[in-house]
Amino acid sequence: MTKRTVLLFLLTNIMVAAGIIIYVEATRTKTYYIDLQKVYTEFELKTELEQKLEAMVSITNEQLDSLEMQARVANNHLQMSPSDQNRIREYNRVMERYVTRSEEFDIQKKQVAEEYDQQVWGQLNEYIREYGKENNCDFILAGNGDGSIMYSTDSRDITDKMITYVNGKYQGK
């Protein structure tokens, strides 16, 4: 065999091998998983909205504490004059206001918490979709400890990358 034939043979083999590698890489499914609970827990929007909810609850508790104090004062006045109709009416009015406000605040807290939760999940889902598109992922599976993913190698775990990504997107980076 001449040098030229050997060289042609080697180049052909290299081209075929390169073509196979390119084909295999191009057709390989890119499947990754994330620990969804961890991503959710460490998502900065969730943390911010939790703080807002806690601030609202704190203000609400202060208002309820004030109403409770008024109820105690009215009760003390009633104890001094149990037959005084004005004091009975005042006590009943304050207690009714306390109970009504307490119920309203519980409903409001639940509604705000649900609204915040929907906001967090909506934003998180959007960012995860964007990450998948930007990184040419075919699948991003969410493992959350309920048996959804029974096994995967650590090299397929992109949880920390996803946390960095969603928090970066949230911060406008």
Backbone torsions as a table, in degrees:
resi	resn	phi	psi	omega
1	MET	NA	140.9	-179.2
2	THR	-86.9	165.0	178.8
3	LYS	-59.8	-37.1	-178.1
4	ARG	-65.6	-41.6	179.8
5	THR	-66.1	-43.3	178.7
6	VAL	-62.9	-44.5	179.9
7	LEU	-63.2	-43.5	178.1
8	LEU	-63.0	-41.7	178.3
9	PHE	-62.2	-44.7	179.5
10	LEU	-65.4	-44.7	179.3
11	LEU	-62.4	-40.6	178.1
12	THR	-62.7	-45.3	179.1
13	ASN	-63.6	-39.8	178.4
14	ILE	-64.5	-43.5	179.4
15	MET	-63.3	-43.9	179.1
16	VAL	-63.5	-45.9	179.5
17	ALA	-61.5	-44.0	178.9
18	ALA	-62.2	-41.8	178.3
19	GLY	-62.4	-42.6	178.7
20	ILE	-63.9	-44.6	-179.9
21	ILE	-62.1	-45.1	179.4
22	ILE	-62.5	-44.1	179.7
23	TYR	-62.0	-48.2	-178.2
24	VAL	-61.9	-44.0	-179.5
25	GLU	-66.1	-39.5	-178.3
26	ALA	-70.4	-31.6	-176.5
27	THR	-97.2	-5.7	-179.8
28	ARG	-68.4	132.4	177.5
29	THR	-76.4	129.5	178.4
30	LYS	-98.6	100.5	-178.5
31	THR	-116.9	127.8	-179.7
32	TYR	-131.7	168.6	175.4
33	TYR	-136.9	158.9	175.4
34	ILE	-131.9	151.9	170.5
35	ASP	-83.3	97.4	-171.7
36	LEU	-61.5	-38.3	179.5
37	GLN	-63.0	-40.3	179.3
38	LYS	-66.9	-42.9	178.4
39	VAL	-61.7	-45.5	180.0
40	TYR	-61.1	-47.4	-177.0
41	THR	-63.2	-37.0	-175.9
42	GLU	-95.4	5.1	178.6
43	PHE	-72.7	124.1	-173.4
44	GLU	-64.0	-32.7	177.4
45	LEU	-61.0	-41.8	178.3
46	LYS	-60.1	-44.9	-179.8
47	THR	-61.8	-44.3	179.6
48	GLU	-63.1	-44.4	-178.5
49	LEU	-69.6	-33.6	174.8
50	GLU	-62.0	-41.1	179.1
51	GLN	-65.4	-39.6	177.3
52	LYS	-63.4	-42.0	179.3
53	LEU	-64.8	-42.2	178.3
54	GLU	-62.7	-38.4	178.0
55	ALA	-65.0	-41.6	178.5
56	MET	-63.6	-43.5	179.9
57	VAL	-63.9	-38.8	179.1
58	SER	-62.2	-45.7	178.2
59	ILE	-63.3	-42.7	179.2
60	THR	-61.6	-43.7	179.8
61	ASN	-63.4	-36.7	176.9
62	GLU	-63.1	-41.9	179.0
63	GLN	-65.5	-42.3	178.6
64	LEU	-66.3	-38.0	177.2
65	ASP	-61.5	-39.8	178.2
66	SER	-63.5	-44.3	177.7
67	LEU	-65.1	-37.6	178.3
68	GLU	-64.0	-40.1	177.8
69	MET	-63.3	-41.8	177.3
70	GLN	-61.5	-39.0	179.0
71	ALA	-65.2	-39.6	178.5
72	ARG	-64.8	-43.5	178.3
73	VAL	-61.0	-46.4	179.6
74	ALA	-62.5	-38.1	178.1
75	ASN	-65.7	-42.0	178.4
76	ASN	-62.3	-42.1	177.9
77	HIS	-63.9	-39.3	179.7
78	LEU	-66.0	-36.9	179.3
79	GLN	-63.7	-33.4	179.8
80	MET	-73.3	-31.7	-179.6
81	SER	-138.1	75.8	-174.8
82	PRO	-61.5	-20.4	-177.6
83	SER	-99.7	-0.1	-179.2
84	ASP	-74.3	112.2	-176.5
85	GLN	-63.6	-34.4	177.8
86	ASN	-64.0	-41.7	179.6
87	ARG	-70.3	-34.5	176.9
88	ILE	-64.6	-46.5	178.8
89	ARG	-63.0	-41.9	179.7
90	GLU	-62.5	-44.8	179.3
91	TYR	-62.0	-46.8	-179.7
92	ASN	-62.9	-39.9	179.1
93	ARG	-63.6	-45.8	-179.4
94	VAL	-65.7	-42.6	179.8
95	MET	-65.6	-40.3	178.5
96	GLU	-63.3	-42.5	178.3
97	ARG	-63.7	-41.1	178.7
98	TYR	-62.3	-48.3	-179.0
99	VAL	-63.8	-43.8	179.9
100	THR	-62.1	-47.9	179.3
101	ARG	-62.4	-41.2	-180.0
102	SER	-60.8	-44.6	178.3
103	GLU	-65.2	-43.1	179.0
104	GLU	-61.6	-43.0	-179.5
105	PHE	-65.7	-38.4	177.6
106	ASP	-62.6	-43.6	178.6
107	ILE	-64.6	-44.6	-179.9
108	GLN	-62.2	-44.3	179.7
109	LYS	-60.5	-44.5	179.6
110	LYS	-63.4	-43.9	-179.7
111	GLN	-64.0	-44.6	-179.3
112	VAL	-65.7	-42.0	179.2
113	ALA	-61.5	-42.6	178.1
114	GLU	-65.2	-42.1	178.8
115	GLU	-61.8	-45.7	179.0
116	TYR	-63.3	-41.3	-179.8
117	ASP	-62.6	-43.8	177.2
118	GLN	-62.7	-39.6	179.1
119	GLN	-63.6	-44.1	-179.8
120	VAL	-63.8	-49.3	-178.4
121	TRP	-64.7	-38.4	178.2
122	GLY	-62.4	-46.4	-179.7
123	GLN	-67.6	-41.2	-179.7
124	LEU	-63.1	-44.9	178.6
125	ASN	-61.9	-40.3	178.4
126	GLU	-62.6	-45.9	-179.7
127	TYR	-65.0	-37.9	179.3
128	ILE	-65.6	-41.4	176.5
129	ARG	-61.4	-45.4	179.2
130	GLU	-60.3	-42.6	179.2
131	TYR	-60.1	-45.9	179.2
132	GLY	-58.8	-43.2	178.9
133	LYS	-67.6	-45.9	-177.5
134	GLU	-65.9	-27.1	-176.6
135	ASN	-108.5	14.6	176.8
136	ASN	51.9	42.2	177.3
137	CYS	-83.2	139.1	173.5
138	ASP	-83.3	-39.8	-179.9
139	PHE	-141.1	142.2	165.9
140	ILE	-126.0	111.1	-178.9
141	LEU	-91.9	146.8	-179.6
142	ALA	-108.7	114.5	173.4
143	GLY	-97.5	129.8	-179.7
144	ASN	-133.8	26.6	175.5
145	GLY	81.6	7.5	-179.3
146	ASP	-105.7	13.7	177.6
147	GLY	93.3	5.9	-179.5
148	SER	-60.6	-40.5	177.1
149	ILE	-116.7	117.0	-177.7
150	MET	-85.8	-29.1	179.4
151	TYR	-161.8	143.8	169.6
152	SER	-162.6	149.7	176.4
153	THR	-73.1	154.2	179.6
154	ASP	-60.6	-26.8	-178.5
155	SER	-66.0	-16.9	178.5
156	ARG	-94.6	-3.8	-179.9
157	ASP	-84.7	114.1	179.7
158	ILE	-113.7	24.3	-177.9
159	THR	-55.2	-51.7	-177.6
160	ASP	-64.9	-38.2	176.3
161	LYS	-62.8	-39.6	-178.9
162	MET	-67.0	-40.7	178.5
163	ILE	-61.0	-47.1	178.4
164	THR	-60.2	-43.2	-178.2
165	TYR	-64.6	-52.0	-175.3
166	VAL	-65.9	-36.2	178.5
167	ASN	-71.8	-35.4	174.8
168	GLY	-63.7	-44.1	178.2
169	LYS	-62.7	-41.8	-178.7
170	TYR	-63.9	-35.8	179.6
171	GLN	-80.9	-2.3	178.0
172	GLY	85.4	19.1	-179.4
173	LYS	-86.2	NA	NA
